[in-house]
């Protein structure tokens, strides 16, 4: 390779590096999308009982609601 070809290759590599850095910076600047309001996954309620006062799910073994403290039905 002669000197002109080496310089041209270095300039091309430098330009490619600059373009790559600019693309990375642009990607980081784009705001992420809002997550969905509800989870797309089903929630298992087996082994739980709902509080009649606030609707919070509690373990079957709990006597009082973990959220509001209301006595849970037997």
Secondary structure, 3 states (H helix, E strand, C coil): CCHHHHHHHHHHHHHHHHHHHHHHHHHHHCCCCCCCCCCCCCCCCCCEEECCCCCCEEECCCCECCCCCCECCC
